[in-house]
Amino acid sequence: MSDATDELPDDLASALTLLAEARTRRITAEAEAATAKAQAASAKALVSHSEALIARLKLEIEKVRRELYGSRSERKARLLEQMERSSRNWRLTLEKTNWRQRLRPKPRRSGLSSASVHHGNHSLNICRASVSLSRPRRAALVAVRGKLSKLGEDITETLEVIPRQWKVIQTVREKFTCRECEKITQPPAPFHVTPRGFAGPSLLAMILFEKFAQHQPLNRQSERYAREGIDLSLSTLANQVGACAAALKPIHSLIEAHVLAAERLHGDDTTVPILAKGKTDTGRVWTYARDDQPVRRAIAARGSLLCFARSTTRASRAPLEDLHRHSAG
């Protein structure tokens, strides 16, 4: 303590000189820290740019390879080699930059440590709600006498689900009358997909998806909706499915005409269980796909689609009838 006191200046001029030197050292240290921060940001930007350029070069390489799959030419081969060489050089530059970042001494961090997250194989796209437990219990504070300071935090993730909610949208249409001409006016009724229907488009889409994609019969859907408090009988669901099929028939006809108009077709069948009276039959779903591999540009311009048809057996009569019906039409 006496040595530190002896080093202090006795006069005001020496004290001012000492303060000026300390201020100069502090300004120099701050300038060095700002320079290091700018260099780190520049290196990070260079790494991001290099990664984006490498990704773009990879996409272009794959595109050239797809073009080479048809007719191979020496010019395209040289272009592919040049792009691969450029991509390799950028990868080497990126690796050198990463090694420089690793060898550079990291500054000491002061303050709170990063949080550790304990979670399962949950998707990052799921919405997350945070519940903060900031204060410990009183039982944990019995042996603590001093002031608490935050050391860090641990995050534990719990997967939950929000049950499906039903709602009824009431569209109020007010009526107005004119006393002079004695006419009544009212806004038109809201549009429904099915004639004189009551189901919204989202409900109809869910019913169709459960039936045709998840292979859930309408009777099971009706029972599940009843357990949720919604009375949708089997006949009502069947009527809605039939009305949706009639509404989507023009789109199906256009898709069928587009697919079956190709010069080459791929066709195959898949077995599907069909509920029958007192038993379960085995039906067939036929899938037809266009084969326009040599004319990729035409496919990109018009689009590639699939067409589905059904039959009760695997005999060739069903697909031949589909082809003859289209050729005759």
C-alpha positions as CSV (number, residue, x, y, z in Angstrom):
1,M,0.0,0.0,0.0
2,S,2.9,2.3,0.8
3,D,4.6,1.6,-2.5
4,A,1.5,2.5,-4.5
5,T,1.2,5.7,-2.5
6,D,4.8,6.6,-3.1
7,E,4.3,6.3,-6.9
8,L,1.5,8.9,-7.0
9,P,2.7,12.4,-8.1
10,D,3.0,15.2,-5.5
11,D,2.3,18.2,-7.7
12,L,-0.6,19.0,-10.0
13,A,1.4,19.1,-13.3
14,S,2.6,15.5,-12.8
15,A,-0.9,14.3,-12.0
16,L,-2.3,15.9,-15.1
17,T,0.5,14.3,-17.2
18,L,-0.2,10.9,-15.7
19,L,-4.0,11.3,-16.4
20,A,-3.2,12.3,-20.0
21,E,-1.0,9.2,-20.5
22,A,-3.8,7.0,-19.1
23,R,-6.4,8.7,-21.4
24,T,-4.1,8.1,-24.4
25,R,-3.6,4.5,-23.5
26,R,-7.4,4.1,-23.2
27,I,-8.1,5.7,-26.6
28,T,-5.5,3.5,-28.2
29,A,-7.0,0.4,-26.7
30,E,-10.5,1.4,-27.9
31,A,-9.2,2.1,-31.4
32,E,-7.5,-1.3,-31.5
33,A,-10.7,-3.0,-30.3
34,A,-12.7,-1.1,-33.0
35,T,-10.2,-2.1,-35.7
36,A,-10.4,-5.8,-34.6
37,K,-14.2,-5.7,-34.6
38,A,-14.2,-4.2,-38.1
39,Q,-11.7,-6.9,-39.3
40,A,-13.9,-9.6,-37.8
41,A,-17.0,-8.1,-39.6
42,S,-15.1,-7.9,-42.8
43,A,-14.0,-11.5,-42.5
44,K,-17.5,-12.6,-41.7
45,A,-18.9,-10.8,-44.7
46,L,-16.2,-12.4,-46.9
47,V,-17.2,-15.9,-45.6
48,S,-20.9,-15.2,-46.3
49,H,-20.1,-14.0,-49.8
50,S,-17.9,-17.0,-50.5
51,E,-20.5,-19.4,-49.3
52,A,-23.2,-17.8,-51.4
53,L,-20.9,-17.8,-54.4
54,I,-20.1,-21.5,-53.9
55,A,-23.8,-22.3,-53.6
56,R,-24.5,-20.5,-56.9
57,L,-21.6,-22.2,-58.6
58,K,-22.9,-25.6,-57.4
59,L,-26.3,-24.8,-58.8
60,E,-24.9,-23.8,-62.2
61,I,-22.7,-26.9,-62.3
62,E,-25.8,-29.1,-61.7
63,K,-27.6,-27.2,-64.4
64,V,-24.8,-27.7,-66.9
65,R,-24.7,-31.4,-65.9
66,R,-28.4,-31.8,-66.6
67,E,-27.9,-30.2,-70.0
68,L,-25.0,-32.5,-70.7
69,Y,-27.2,-35.5,-70.0
70,G,-28.9,-35.1,-73.4
71,S,-26.3,-34.1,-76.0
72,R,-22.7,-33.8,-74.8
73,S,-20.5,-31.1,-76.4
74,E,-16.8,-30.2,-75.8
75,R,-17.7,-26.6,-75.1
76,K,-20.1,-27.5,-72.3
77,A,-17.5,-30.0,-70.9
78,R,-14.8,-27.2,-70.8
79,L,-17.3,-24.8,-69.2
80,L,-18.1,-27.4,-66.6
81,E,-14.4,-28.0,-65.8
82,Q,-13.9,-24.3,-65.5
83,M,-16.8,-23.8,-63.1
84,E,-15.6,-26.7,-61.0
85,R,-12.1,-25.3,-60.8
86,S,-13.5,-21.9,-59.8
87,S,-15.7,-23.5,-57.1
88,R,-12.7,-25.4,-55.8
89,N,-10.6,-22.2,-55.6
90,W,-13.4,-20.5,-53.7
91,R,-13.6,-23.4,-51.3
92,L,-9.9,-23.2,-50.6
93,T,-10.1,-19.5,-50.0
94,L,-13.0,-20.1,-47.6
95,E,-11.0,-22.8,-45.7
96,K,-8.0,-20.5,-45.4
97,T,-10.2,-17.7,-44.0
98,N,-11.8,-20.1,-41.5
99,W,-8.3,-21.3,-40.3
100,R,-7.2,-17.7,-39.9
101,Q,-10.3,-17.0,-37.8
102,R,-9.5,-20.1,-35.6
103,L,-5.9,-19.2,-35.1
104,R,-6.7,-15.6,-34.2
105,P,-6.8,-15.2,-30.4
106,K,-10.4,-14.7,-29.2
107,P,-11.0,-11.8,-26.8
108,R,-12.3,-12.6,-23.3
109,R,-16.0,-12.2,-22.9
110,S,-17.3,-10.5,-19.8
111,G,-20.9,-10.9,-18.6
112,L,-23.4,-13.6,-19.0
113,S,-22.6,-16.9,-20.7
114,S,-24.7,-18.2,-23.6
115,A,-27.8,-20.2,-22.9
116,S,-27.8,-24.0,-23.3
117,V,-30.9,-25.5,-25.0
118,H,-32.1,-29.0,-24.2
119,H,-34.6,-30.1,-26.9
120,G,-35.5,-33.1,-29.0
121,N,-35.9,-33.5,-32.7
122,H,-38.3,-30.6,-33.1
123,S,-38.6,-28.6,-36.3
124,L,-37.3,-25.1,-36.2
125,N,-40.4,-23.9,-38.1
126,I,-42.7,-24.7,-35.1
127,C,-43.9,-21.7,-33.1
128,R,-42.2,-21.4,-29.7
129,A,-43.6,-19.7,-26.6
130,S,-41.2,-18.7,-23.8
131,V,-42.0,-19.1,-20.1
132,S,-39.4,-17.4,-17.9
133,L,-38.7,-18.6,-14.4
134,S,-36.6,-15.7,-13.1
135,R,-36.6,-16.1,-9.4
136,P,-35.6,-19.2,-7.5
137,R,-37.7,-20.7,-4.8
138,R,-37.4,-19.7,-1.1
139,A,-36.1,-23.2,-0.2
140,A,-33.1,-22.6,-2.4
141,L,-32.3,-19.2,-0.8
142,V,-31.9,-20.5,2.7
143,A,-28.2,-21.0,2.5
144,V,-27.7,-17.9,0.3
145,R,-26.7,-14.7,2.2
146,G,-25.2,-12.5,-0.4
147,K,-26.7,-10.7,-3.4
148,L,-27.6,-13.0,-6.4
149,S,-26.2,-12.3,-9.8
150,K,-27.3,-14.0,-13.0
151,L,-24.8,-16.6,-14.2
152,G,-26.6,-17.9,-17.3
153,E,-29.7,-19.8,-18.2
154,D,-30.9,-23.2,-19.4
155,I,-33.7,-23.7,-21.8
156,T,-35.8,-26.9,-21.8
157,E,-38.2,-27.5,-24.7
158,T,-41.5,-29.3,-24.3
159,L,-43.5,-30.3,-27.4
160,E,-47.2,-29.4,-27.1
161,V,-50.2,-29.3,-29.4
162,I,-53.2,-27.0,-29.6
163,P,-56.4,-28.9,-30.2
164,R,-58.5,-28.2,-33.3
165,Q,-61.0,-25.4,-32.9
166,W,-64.3,-25.2,-34.7
167,K,-66.0,-21.9,-35.5
168,V,-69.1,-20.6,-37.2
169,I,-68.8,-17.5,-39.4
170,Q,-72.0,-15.5,-39.3
171,T,-72.4,-13.2,-42.3
172,V,-75.0,-10.5,-41.4
173,R,-76.7,-9.1,-44.5
174,E,-78.7,-6.0,-43.7
175,K,-81.9,-5.2,-45.6
176,F,-82.7,-1.7,-46.7
177,T,-85.9,-0.3,-48.2
178,C,-86.7,2.8,-50.2
179,R,-89.9,4.6,-49.1
180,E,-90.3,6.4,-52.4
181,C,-90.0,3.4,-54.8
182,E,-90.9,0.8,-52.2
183,K,-88.0,-1.5,-53.2
184,I,-85.9,-3.7,-50.9
185,T,-82.1,-4.1,-51.4
186,Q,-79.8,-6.5,-49.7
187,P,-76.2,-7.7,-50.2
188,P,-75.8,-11.1,-51.9
189,A,-75.3,-14.2,-49.8
190,P,-71.7,-15.4,-49.3
191,F,-70.3,-17.9,-51.9
192,H,-70.2,-21.6,-51.0
193,V,-68.4,-24.3,-52.9
194,T,-71.3,-26.7,-52.9
195,P,-74.8,-25.5,-53.9
196,R,-76.9,-24.5,-50.9
197,G,-74.0,-25.7,-48.8
198,F,-73.0,-24.7,-45.3
199,A,-69.4,-26.0,-45.2
200,G,-66.5,-23.6,-45.8
201,P,-63.6,-24.4,-48.2
202,S,-61.2,-25.3,-45.3
203,L,-63.6,-27.8,-43.9
204,L,-64.2,-29.4,-47.3
205,A,-60.5,-29.5,-48.0
206,M,-60.0,-31.3,-44.7
207,I,-62.7,-33.8,-45.4
208,L,-61.3,-34.6,-48.9
209,F,-57.8,-34.8,-47.6
210,E,-58.8,-37.2,-44.8
211,K,-60.7,-39.4,-47.2
212,F,-58.4,-39.6,-50.2
213,A,-54.9,-38.8,-48.7
214,Q,-55.2,-40.3,-45.2
215,H,-57.6,-43.1,-46.3
216,Q,-60.1,-42.3,-43.5
217,P,-63.6,-43.5,-44.3
218,L,-66.4,-41.0,-43.9
219,N,-68.0,-43.0,-41.1
220,R,-64.9,-42.7,-39.0
221,Q,-64.7,-39.0,-39.8
222,S,-68.3,-38.6,-38.7
223,E,-67.6,-40.4,-35.4
224,R,-64.5,-38.3,-34.7
225,Y,-66.4,-35.0,-35.4
226,A,-69.2,-36.2,-33.1
227,R,-66.7,-36.7,-30.3
228,E,-65.7,-33.1,-30.8
229,G,-69.3,-31.9,-30.6
230,I,-69.9,-31.4,-34.3
231,D,-72.9,-33.3,-35.8
232,L,-72.0,-34.3,-39.4
233,S,-73.7,-37.4,-40.4
234,L,-72.4,-39.9,-42.9
235,S,-74.9,-38.9,-45.5
236,T,-74.0,-35.3,-45.1
237,L,-70.3,-36.0,-45.6
238,A,-71.1,-38.1,-48.6
239,N,-73.2,-35.4,-50.2
240,Q,-70.4,-32.8,-49.6
241,V,-67.8,-35.2,-51.2
242,G,-70.0,-35.8,-54.2
243,A,-70.6,-32.0,-54.6
244,C,-66.9,-31.3,-54.4
245,A,-66.2,-34.1,-57.0
246,A,-68.7,-32.4,-59.3
247,A,-67.2,-29.0,-58.8
248,L,-63.6,-30.3,-59.5
249,K,-64.7,-32.3,-62.5
250,P,-63.7,-29.6,-65.1
251,I,-60.2,-29.4,-63.6
252,H,-59.9,-33.2,-63.7
253,S,-61.0,-33.2,-67.3
254,L,-58.4,-30.7,-68.3
255,I,-55.6,-32.6,-66.4
256,E,-56.7,-35.8,-68.0
257,A,-56.7,-34.4,-71.5
258,H,-53.3,-32.8,-71.0
259,V,-51.7,-36.1,-69.7
260,L,-53.3,-38.5,-72.1
261,A,-52.4,-36.2,-75.1
262,A,-48.8,-37.2,-74.8
263,E,-47.1,-39.5,-77.3
264,R,-45.7,-41.7,-74.5
265,L,-47.3,-42.6,-71.2
266,H,-46.2,-44.4,-68.1
267,G,-49.0,-46.3,-66.3
268,D,-49.1,-48.4,-63.2
269,D,-51.6,-49.5,-60.6
270,T,-51.7,-49.4,-56.8
271,T,-54.0,-51.5,-54.6
272,V,-56.5,-49.6,-52.4
273,P,-58.9,-51.2,-49.8
274,I,-62.5,-50.3,-50.5
275,L,-65.3,-50.7,-48.0
276,A,-68.1,-52.8,-49.2
277,K,-71.3,-54.2,-47.6
278,G,-70.1,-56.7,-45.0
279,K,-66.5,-56.9,-46.4
280,T,-63.6,-55.1,-47.8
281,D,-62.8,-55.2,-51.5
282,T,-59.5,-54.5,-53.2
283,G,-59.6,-51.7,-55.8
284,R,-57.0,-50.4,-58.1
285,V,-55.8,-46.8,-58.7
286,W,-54.2,-46.3,-62.0
287,T,-51.6,-43.6,-62.4
288,Y,-50.7,-42.1,-65.8
289,A,-47.7,-39.9,-66.3
290,R,-46.4,-38.1,-69.3
291,D,-43.0,-39.2,-70.8
292,D,-41.6,-36.1,-72.4
293,Q,-38.0,-36.6,-71.3
294,P,-36.3,-35.5,-74.6
295,V,-38.3,-32.2,-74.6
296,R,-37.6,-30.8,-71.2
297,R,-38.2,-27.2,-72.3
298,A,-41.7,-28.1,-73.4
299,I,-42.4,-29.6,-70.0
300,A,-41.0,-26.5,-68.2
301,A,-43.3,-24.4,-70.4
302,R,-46.5,-26.5,-70.0
303,G,-45.9,-28.2,-66.7
304,S,-45.8,-31.9,-65.9
305,L,-49.0,-33.5,-64.4
306,L,-50.3,-36.9,-63.3
307,C,-53.7,-38.4,-63.9
308,F,-55.5,-41.0,-61.8
309,A,-58.2,-43.5,-62.6
310,R,-59.8,-46.4,-60.8
311,S,-60.8,-49.9,-61.5
312,T,-62.0,-53.0,-59.6
313,T,-59.5,-55.4,-61.2
314,R,-56.1,-55.4,-62.6
315,A,-57.2,-56.5,-66.0
316,S,-56.1,-54.4,-69.0
317,R,-59.7,-53.6,-69.9
318,A,-59.8,-50.6,-67.5
319,P,-56.7,-48.7,-68.8
320,L,-57.6,-49.5,-72.4
321,E,-61.1,-48.0,-71.9
322,D,-59.5,-44.9,-70.6
323,L,-57.2,-44.5,-73.6
324,H,-59.9,-45.4,-76.1
325,R,-62.3,-42.9,-74.5
326,H,-59.8,-40.1,-74.7
327,S,-58.8,-41.0,-78.3
328,A,-62.4,-41.2,-79.4
329,G,-63.2,-37.8,-77.7
